[in-house]
Amino acid sequence: MDRPLSTTDVPKKFLKACLMVGHVPLRALACDPRVSYALYIPPTRYDADPSPTKLPLLVWVHGTGRKWNTLYEDEMVSFADRMPCAILTPLFPAGLDGPNDLDSYKMLHSSSLRSDQALLEILDEVAARWPGIRTDRTFVMGFSGGGQFAHRFLYLYPERLAGLSVGAPGRVTALNLSKNWPEGVANTKKLFNLDVAPDNIRKVPIQLVVGSEDNKVHGGEAFWSWLENFRKEEIEKQPETARLSRMENGRLQILEELHKSWKTYGIDSQLDIVPGIAHEAVKARPYMLRFIEPLMQAEIRK
């Protein structure tokens, strides 16, 4: 068979044996095998010929530590089974833009990676293999580095999002038309061939979530001074689009400021400050799922 196997090719009773429902194994992305993805699809709730509706899709974007495979955690599996929905977890490995690269995927645009395009290609592959999953509009959640990816993806592709939860990013891109990416959005037309459209962003339900104790600068000031000095030559060789500024404030302040700045563009977001937690994805994720759940239920009822 020259084309990828689709669930339309497999009798329903054999889908689990073919590992096409349940926990789907990690797959290399065809157009860039450095990037991969895994899926959880509720075995009893998937229909390759969906009627009346397709399964919604929730995308979980990992943080810098690449603790990406949440699909085996009871919380995520029970959420997917209950809704029902499919869950996708892409993996952007460290080292894509050089031996010390940790951050390239967060920026969406670097010297060797367009992580925004990689996610869109993943969604195209899912659409071809699993036609019973809706991929034209998805729900996206990301924490820490995943939160950086998620809010930048929102700027470029709001029409692809049915809901978005941004968890505790350490650095953010402002809707600033006088600064270039990633500090602002002045040059997105040149970089991505896309204009940032606040009118479309306003249509997306958005949550910003952070712990009440997530108020420390990662590593401390001395760490950032050492890192900037250590990586000075390496950073200077990177394109401007791949350069992350130093972290100046705790994530609580960063999200409060982003929430406030978006309001000046008429963009409403729900700011949830989780009491008593610091930078802890596991403890923040229930609040993120709680935000997504009614949005997804409404999508299913359409």
Kinemage of the C-alpha trace (Angstrom):
@kinemage 1
@onewidth
@group {chain A} dominant
@subgroup {mainchain}
@vectorlist {calphas} color= white
{ca met a 1} P 0.000 0.000 0.000
{ca asp a 2} L 1.531 3.307 -1.100
{ca arg a 3} L -0.693 5.526 1.035
{ca pro a 4} L -0.870 5.693 4.841
{ca leu a 5} L -3.311 3.275 6.477
{ca ser a 6} L -6.585 4.938 7.424
{ca thr a 7} L -9.217 3.755 9.870
{ca thr a 8} L -11.562 3.518 6.877
{ca asp a 9} L -9.375 0.628 5.663
{ca val a 10} L -9.729 -1.381 8.885
{ca pro a 11} L -12.846 -3.138 10.187
{ca lys a 12} L -13.850 -1.531 13.473
{ca lys a 13} L -13.241 -4.753 15.421
{ca phe a 14} L -9.571 -4.702 14.322
{ca leu a 15} L -8.761 -1.053 15.078
{ca lys a 16} L -7.370 -1.829 18.529
{ca ala a 17} L -5.273 -4.722 17.184
{ca cys a 18} L -3.833 -2.321 14.578
{ca leu a 19} L -3.003 0.176 17.386
{ca met a 20} L -5.203 2.790 15.755
{ca val a 21} L -7.386 3.431 18.807
{ca gly a 22} L -6.527 3.572 22.478
{ca his a 23} L -2.911 4.592 23.007
{ca val a 24} L -1.576 5.127 19.497
{ca pro a 25} L 2.232 4.666 19.335
{ca leu a 26} L 4.560 7.611 18.856
{ca arg a 27} L 4.756 8.435 15.144
{ca ala a 28} L 7.396 10.337 13.175
{ca leu a 29} L 6.053 13.263 11.188
{ca ala a 30} L 6.461 12.381 7.516
{ca cys a 31} L 7.698 15.808 6.357
{ca asp a 32} L 10.124 16.199 9.304
{ca pro a 33} L 10.882 12.925 11.150
{ca arg a 34} L 12.712 14.866 13.864
{ca val a 35} L 9.241 15.776 15.142
{ca ser a 36} L 6.827 13.120 16.348
{ca tyr a 37} L 3.423 12.757 17.956
{ca ala a 38} L 1.227 10.331 19.863
{ca leu a 39} L -2.538 10.045 20.303
{ca tyr a 40} L -5.081 8.679 22.708
{ca ile a 41} L -8.411 7.820 21.054
{ca pro a 42} L -11.220 6.369 23.201
{ca pro a 43} L -11.580 2.852 21.753
{ca thr a 44} L -15.345 2.569 22.202
{ca arg a 45} L -16.169 6.129 21.127
{ca tyr a 46} L -14.357 6.381 17.800
{ca asp a 47} L -16.199 5.998 14.494
{ca ala a 48} L -14.318 6.242 11.203
{ca asp a 49} L -17.596 7.255 9.545
{ca pro a 50} L -18.756 9.773 12.123
{ca ser a 51} L -22.414 10.458 12.627
{ca pro a 52} L -23.594 12.943 13.661
{ca thr a 53} L -20.244 14.475 14.656
{ca lys a 54} L -16.511 13.834 14.739
{ca leu a 55} L -14.510 13.481 17.937
{ca pro a 56} L -13.071 16.848 19.029
{ca leu a 57} L -9.296 17.011 19.432
{ca leu a 58} L -7.328 18.347 22.381
{ca val a 59} L -3.650 19.173 21.748
{ca trp a 60} L -1.316 19.202 24.761
{ca val a 61} L 1.983 21.016 24.056
{ca his a 62} L 4.898 20.050 26.305
{ca gly a 63} L 7.190 22.388 28.214
{ca thr a 64} L 10.958 22.761 28.045
{ca gly a 65} L 11.485 19.607 30.107
{ca arg a 66} L 9.742 17.548 27.382
{ca lys a 67} L 7.492 15.724 29.842
{ca trp a 68} L 5.290 15.374 26.833
{ca asn a 69} L 3.496 12.056 27.145
{ca thr a 70} L 0.609 12.840 29.459
{ca leu a 71} L -1.523 10.325 27.566
{ca tyr a 72} L -0.916 7.562 30.096
{ca glu a 73} L -2.067 9.649 33.051
{ca asp a 74} L -5.478 8.658 34.426
{ca glu a 75} L -6.647 12.277 34.469
{ca met a 76} L -6.161 12.707 30.718
{ca val a 77} L -7.499 9.283 29.761
{ca ser a 78} L -10.629 9.704 31.872
{ca phe a 79} L -11.190 13.170 30.371
{ca ala a 80} L -10.927 11.776 26.839
{ca asp a 81} L -13.226 8.838 27.618
{ca arg a 82} L -15.797 11.017 29.365
{ca met a 83} L -16.117 13.820 26.815
{ca pro a 84} L -15.414 11.929 24.476
{ca cys a 85} L -12.448 13.407 22.599
{ca ala a 86} L -9.085 12.466 21.159
{ca ile a 87} L -5.870 13.839 22.676
{ca leu a 88} L -2.726 14.623 20.674
{ca thr a 89} L 0.725 15.213 22.149
{ca pro a 90} L 3.411 16.439 19.712
{ca leu a 91} L 7.072 16.047 20.639
{ca phe a 92} L 9.637 18.659 19.597
{ca pro a 93} L 12.960 17.211 20.781
{ca ala a 94} L 15.747 19.323 22.233
{ca gly a 95} L 18.789 19.839 20.016
{ca leu a 96} L 16.977 20.621 16.752
{ca asp a 97} L 18.788 23.924 16.198
{ca gly a 98} L 22.131 22.863 17.635
{ca pro a 99} L 23.515 20.797 20.504
{ca asn a 100} L 22.350 23.243 23.187
{ca asp a 101} L 18.942 24.108 21.755
{ca leu a 102} L 16.041 23.855 24.175
{ca asp a 103} L 13.752 26.603 22.940
{ca ser a 104} L 13.405 26.619 19.144
{ca tyr a 105} L 9.931 25.050 19.074
{ca lys a 106} L 8.525 27.782 21.354
{ca met a 107} L 9.306 30.502 18.821
{ca leu a 108} L 7.477 28.840 15.879
{ca his a 109} L 10.244 30.105 13.564
{ca ser a 110} L 13.944 29.212 13.807
{ca ser a 111} L 16.795 28.392 11.447
{ca ser a 112} L 15.779 24.744 11.039
{ca leu a 113} L 12.236 24.487 12.373
{ca arg a 114} L 8.800 25.918 11.714
{ca ser a 115} L 7.006 24.320 14.635
{ca asp a 116} L 3.722 25.996 13.678
{ca gln a 117} L 3.852 24.301 10.284
{ca ala a 118} L 4.881 21.026 11.918
{ca leu a 119} L 1.730 21.043 14.056
{ca leu a 120} L -0.418 21.843 11.025
{ca glu a 121} L 1.207 18.930 9.146
{ca ile a 122} L 0.514 16.660 12.119
{ca leu a 123} L -3.131 17.685 12.008
{ca asp a 124} L -3.227 16.907 8.285
{ca glu a 125} L -1.813 13.436 8.953
{ca val a 126} L -4.367 12.828 11.692
{ca ala a 127} L -7.173 13.949 9.369
{ca ala a 128} L -6.041 11.466 6.708
{ca arg a 129} L -5.568 8.498 9.042
{ca trp a 130} L -8.410 9.202 11.479
{ca pro a 131} L -11.238 10.872 9.531
{ca gly a 132} L -13.464 10.490 12.592
{ca ile a 133} L -11.428 13.168 14.435
{ca arg a 134} L -12.060 16.852 13.829
{ca thr a 135} L -8.810 18.643 12.987
{ca asp a 136} L -9.894 21.886 11.320
{ca arg a 137} L -10.583 23.474 14.742
{ca thr a 138} L -8.878 22.101 17.825
{ca phe a 139} L -8.502 22.810 21.525
{ca val a 140} L -4.931 23.599 22.588
{ca met a 141} L -3.368 23.521 26.052
{ca gly a 142} L 0.261 24.270 26.863
{ca phe a 143} L 2.135 24.832 30.111
{ca ser a 144} L 5.439 26.688 30.591
{ca gly a 145} L 7.293 26.335 27.266
{ca gly a 146} L 4.072 24.866 25.901
{ca gly a 147} L 2.309 28.034 26.986
{ca gln a 148} L 4.804 30.041 24.958
{ca phe a 149} L 4.053 27.950 21.878
{ca ala a 150} L 0.296 28.078 22.477
{ca his a 151} L -0.173 31.844 22.694
{ca arg a 152} L 2.070 32.476 19.680
{ca phe a 153} L 0.100 29.876 17.696
{ca leu a 154} L -3.045 31.791 18.667
{ca tyr a 155} L -1.687 34.981 17.099
{ca leu a 156} L -1.123 33.280 13.752
{ca tyr a 157} L -3.964 30.754 13.532
{ca pro a 158} L -6.954 31.878 15.640
{ca glu a 159} L -9.336 30.363 13.096
{ca arg a 160} L -7.908 26.902 13.894
{ca leu a 161} L -8.709 27.165 17.609
{ca ala a 162} L -11.966 26.267 19.342
{ca gly a 163} L -10.432 27.043 22.736
{ca leu a 164} L -7.024 27.807 24.224
{ca ser a 165} L -5.480 27.401 27.680
{ca val a 166} L -2.094 29.077 28.226
{ca gly a 167} L -0.280 27.936 31.340
{ca ala a 168} L 2.521 29.916 33.004
{ca pro a 169} L 4.853 30.889 30.129
{ca gly a 170} L 8.184 32.355 31.220
{ca arg a 171} L 8.347 34.764 28.288
{ca val a 172} L 5.621 36.041 26.007
{ca thr a 173} L 5.111 37.837 22.708
{ca ala a 174} L 3.192 41.080 23.047
{ca leu a 175} L 0.639 42.309 20.523
{ca asn a 176} L 3.078 45.075 19.765
{ca leu a 177} L 3.068 46.366 16.193
{ca ser a 178} L 6.358 48.243 16.610
{ca lys a 179} L 8.540 45.300 17.707
{ca asn a 180} L 9.620 42.312 15.657
{ca trp a 181} L 8.956 38.672 16.505
{ca pro a 182} L 9.315 37.258 19.126
{ca glu a 183} L 9.120 40.469 21.184
{ca gly a 184} L 6.180 41.731 19.095
{ca val a 185} L 4.259 41.049 15.908
{ca ala a 186} L 5.466 43.770 13.533
{ca asn a 187} L 7.028 41.393 11.000
{ca thr a 188} L 4.714 38.367 10.991
{ca lys a 189} L 3.770 39.023 7.358
{ca lys a 190} L 7.404 38.700 6.337
{ca leu a 191} L 8.180 35.732 8.602
{ca phe a 192} L 5.018 33.668 8.329
{ca asn a 193} L 3.145 35.295 5.434
{ca leu a 194} L 0.394 35.949 7.964
{ca asp a 195} L -0.999 39.079 9.552
{ca val a 196} L -2.012 39.069 13.200
{ca ala a 197} L -5.743 39.861 13.326
{ca pro a 198} L -7.043 40.893 16.773
{ca asp a 199} L -10.613 40.683 15.430
{ca asn a 200} L -10.156 36.928 14.909
{ca ile a 201} L -8.283 36.422 18.173
{ca arg a 202} L -11.247 37.949 20.034
{ca lys a 203} L -13.423 35.062 18.832
{ca val a 204} L -11.306 32.431 20.629
{ca pro a 205} L -12.152 31.504 24.235
{ca ile a 206} L -8.855 31.968 26.104
{ca gln a 207} L -7.695 31.010 29.574
{ca leu a 208} L -4.490 32.196 31.218
{ca val a 209} L -3.544 30.042 34.222
{ca val a 210} L -0.701 30.385 36.721
{ca gly a 211} L 0.060 29.471 40.321
{ca ser a 212} L -0.182 32.099 43.045
{ca glu a 213} L 3.364 31.157 44.111
{ca asp a 214} L 4.809 31.115 40.584
{ca asn a 215} L 6.477 34.456 41.216
{ca lys a 216} L 10.188 33.680 41.017
{ca val a 217} L 12.496 34.190 38.038
{ca his a 218} L 13.586 30.765 36.807
{ca gly a 219} L 17.180 30.128 37.898
{ca gly a 220} L 17.547 33.592 39.431
{ca glu a 221} L 19.266 36.730 38.133
{ca ala a 222} L 22.761 35.250 38.457
{ca phe a 223} L 21.750 32.313 36.263
{ca trp a 224} L 20.539 34.588 33.438
{ca ser a 225} L 23.687 36.705 33.588
{ca trp a 226} L 25.858 33.591 33.378
{ca leu a 227} L 23.736 32.106 30.558
{ca glu a 228} L 23.837 35.269 28.444
{ca asn a 229} L 27.618 35.470 28.803
{ca phe a 230} L 28.143 31.752 28.183
{ca arg a 231} L 25.953 31.699 25.051
{ca lys a 232} L 26.834 35.142 23.696
{ca glu a 233} L 28.563 33.982 20.511
{ca glu a 234} L 26.027 31.239 19.915
{ca ile a 235} L 23.094 33.627 20.360
{ca glu a 236} L 24.604 36.183 17.988
{ca lys a 237} L 24.664 33.544 15.246
{ca gln a 238} L 20.949 32.818 15.656
{ca pro a 239} L 18.335 34.633 13.585
{ca glu a 240} L 16.493 37.341 15.473
{ca thr a 241} L 13.325 35.238 15.365
{ca ala a 242} L 14.927 32.497 17.478
{ca arg a 243} L 16.293 34.720 20.240
{ca leu a 244} L 14.532 34.594 23.561
{ca ser a 245} L 15.021 37.522 25.900
{ca arg a 246} L 16.033 36.883 29.480
{ca met a 247} L 13.267 36.180 31.959
{ca glu a 248} L 12.763 39.409 33.922
{ca asn a 249} L 9.785 38.576 36.171
{ca gly a 250} L 7.972 35.678 37.748
{ca arg a 251} L 5.333 33.983 35.640
{ca leu a 252} L 2.490 35.349 37.757
{ca gln a 253} L 3.449 38.915 36.892
{ca ile a 254} L 4.089 37.991 33.262
{ca leu a 255} L 0.573 36.596 32.813
{ca glu a 256} L -1.078 39.423 34.721
{ca glu a 257} L 0.622 41.899 32.381
{ca leu a 258} L -0.332 39.903 29.261
{ca his a 259} L -3.938 39.675 30.449
{ca lys a 260} L -4.013 43.435 30.972
{ca ser a 261} L -2.332 44.272 27.667
{ca trp a 262} L -4.742 42.097 25.664
{ca lys a 263} L -7.646 44.063 27.085
{ca thr a 264} L -6.387 47.157 25.256
{ca tyr a 265} L -7.065 45.260 22.013
{ca gly a 266} L -10.500 44.136 23.174
{ca ile a 267} L -9.276 40.575 23.739
{ca asp a 268} L -10.915 38.985 26.761
{ca ser a 269} L -9.170 36.176 28.566
{ca gln a 270} L -9.979 34.331 31.760
{ca leu a 271} L -7.107 34.729 34.221
{ca asp a 272} L -7.070 31.894 36.759
{ca ile a 273} L -4.534 32.189 39.585
{ca val a 274} L -4.367 28.798 41.275
{ca pro a 275} L -3.912 29.246 45.020
{ca gly a 276} L -0.965 27.667 46.763
{ca ile a 277} L 0.953 26.264 43.788
{ca ala a 278} L 4.179 27.337 42.129
{ca his a 279} L 5.349 26.242 38.673
{ca glu a 280} L 3.603 22.861 38.695
{ca ala a 281} L 1.945 21.616 35.533
{ca val a 282} L 0.341 18.589 37.178
{ca lys a 283} L -1.467 20.784 39.712
{ca ala a 284} L -2.463 23.418 37.148
{ca arg a 285} L -3.758 20.990 34.526
{ca pro a 286} L -7.092 20.186 36.273
{ca tyr a 287} L -7.948 23.914 36.065
{ca met a 288} L -7.024 23.914 32.395
{ca leu a 289} L -9.203 20.885 31.649
{ca arg a 290} L -12.034 22.458 33.650
{ca phe a 291} L -11.894 25.468 31.318
{ca ile a 292} L -11.810 23.345 28.161
{ca glu a 293} L -14.583 20.930 29.164
{ca pro a 294} L -17.701 23.121 28.684
{ca leu a 295} L -16.272 24.538 25.459
{ca met a 296} L -15.779 21.047 24.125
{ca gln a 297} L -19.220 19.931 25.264
{ca ala a 298} L -20.730 22.864 23.374
{ca glu a 299} L -18.718 21.904 20.295
{ca ile a 300} L -19.975 18.310 20.488
{ca arg a 301} L -23.607 19.476 20.708
{ca lys a 302} L -23.327 21.579 17.539
